């Protein structure tokens, strides 16, 4: 039997309170002490729909250097490729001068390619 801990993702998505990235890091650290086989840490979804995960990319960046996570696989829920790409690109665009129009054109092109491949 394997234990896949989902409290940090499944539990927080139902909370009205928005936890800070620091609070999530602490929760994950405490959950890691229970020695699960894996930890589901976040969900890559639209921040306007599920604001509890608006910091998904930032959380993942911070988890890279967390010493307590060594040996524990971390999982992020991705509902669909578009949501994942949008979230990652949005975070990158917030820090750069890339034009939004180019981003949306690329995203639209990706969506068309995916639809063609599934037909």
C-alpha positions, -999 to +999 in steps of 0.1 A: +000+000+000+012+035-008+001+067+009-004+097-015-010+128+008-035+153-008-044+175+021-023+205+009-041+205-024-075+189-019-081+203+015-070+239+007-091+242-024-123+240-003-112+266+022-125+302+019-093+315+036-064+320+013-032+307+028+001+324+021+029+306+004+048+305+037+018+289+054+016+263+027+053+255+029+049+249+067+019+227+061+038+206+036+067+204+059+045+190+087+028+166+063+062+154+051+070+144+086+043+117+084+065+100+057+040+097+029+050+080-004+042+113-022+027+148-015+002+165-038+013+201-033-008+224-055-031+226-085-023+245-118-057+262-123-070+297-131-063+320-101-096+338-107-115+305-103-095+290-075-076+317-058-062+293-032-037+282-059-027+316-074+008+309-060+012+275-076+043+284-096+059+303-067+052+274-043+069+250-067+099+272-071+103+274-033+098+236-029+129+230-050+152+241-022+132+227+008+155+203+026+127+184+042+113+172+009+143+150+000+131+116-011+094+126-013+080+129-048+059+161-051+028+162-074+009+191-088-025+186-103-029+198-139-065+198-151-055+204-187-025+216-208-041+250-215-044+257-177-009+246-171+006+267-199-015+297-190-004+297-154+033+292-162+032+318-190+013+343-168+039+340-141+067+345-165+050+375-182+045+392-149+083+394-147+090+404-183+082+428-211+069+401-236+038+413-253+005+397-243-007+395-279+022+371-287+014+349-258-023+346-266-014+339-303+009+311-292-017+297-268-044+297-294-021+280-319-013+253-293-050+247-287-056+243-325-028+218-328-041+198-299-076+197-314-062+185-348-042+158-332-072+144-313-094+141-345 
